[in-house]
Amino acid sequence: MYFIQSGEVGAGFKLYDQPLSLERYNLTHSLLSKDYFGDYYVLYNIKSEFCFLAVQEVHAFAISKKFLLFDVFAHFEESYFASFQQRSQGRYMDFRTRVVHQKENNIVKANKHN
């Protein structure tokens, strides 16, 4: 889980159909100072569906999954963890909807261009 202190991280998806292109990623969203990401992936123990790339120099700190799950949440009731998961899932689903919408728009544009 990453917490951005300064800089910019782009979030989006990889363009699989253009392996030799210099523009291999479509970054649809910017994450700036005081934003965080990776919570959903850590709390649900899954791999990231999207790519996150530094757009400019980034200063951030990370909390490892092991530390978060075994050292932080171990001191709280199970309901706290469940509420944290629920908020994380809401944020993720909103983010995912916006990125997938942008990806679908890019596919439509590419198909029209061809």
DASUL-V363196 format. One record per residue. RES is the residue in one small letter. OMEGA is omega in radians with two decimals (NA if undefined). Layout:
[[RES & OMEGA] [RES & OMEGA]]
//
This chain:
[[m & -3.03] [y & 3.09] [f & -3.07] [i & 3.09] [q & 3.07] [s & -3.13] [g & -3.10] [e & 3.07] [v & 3.07] [g & 3.13] [a & -3.14] [g & -3.06] [f & -3.13] [k & 3.09] [l & -3.05] [y & -3.05] [d & -3.13] [q & -3.03] [p & -3.11] [l & -3.11] [s & 3.04] [l & 3.12] [e & -3.07] [r & -3.10] [y & 3.00] [n & -3.13] [l & -3.02] [t & -3.09] [h & 3.07] [s & 3.03] [l & -3.03] [l & 3.13] [s & 3.14] [k & 3.01] [d & 3.05] [y & 3.12] [f & 3.14] [g & -3.10] [d & -3.12] [y & -3.10] [y & 3.13] [v & -3.05] [l & 3.12] [y & 3.07] [n & 3.11] [i & 3.11] [k & -3.13] [s & 3.11] [e & -3.06] [f & 3.11] [c & 3.12] [f & -3.08] [l & 3.07] [a & 3.12] [v & 3.04] [q & -3.11] [e & -3.07] [v & 2.96] [h & -3.07] [a & 2.97] [f & -3.07] [a & 3.02] [i & -3.11] [s & 3.11] [k & -3.13] [k & -3.14] [f & -3.10] [l & -3.06] [l & -3.01] [f & -3.13] [d & -3.11] [v & -3.05] [f & 3.11] [a & -3.11] [h & -3.10] [f & 3.09] [e & 3.14] [e & -3.12] [s & 3.10] [y & 3.10] [f & -3.14] [a & 3.13] [s & 3.09] [f & 3.09] [q & -3.11] [q & 3.09] [r & 3.12] [s & -3.14] [q & 3.09] [g & 3.10] [r & -3.10] [y & -3.10] [m & 3.08] [d & 3.12] [f & -3.10] [r & 3.13] [t & -3.12] [r & -3.13] [v & -3.13] [v & 3.09] [h & 3.12] [q & 3.13] [k & 3.12] [e & 3.08] [n & 3.12] [n & 3.12] [i & 3.11] [v & 3.13] [k & 3.14] [a & 3.13] [n & 3.10] [k & -3.12] [h & -3.12] [n & NA]]
//
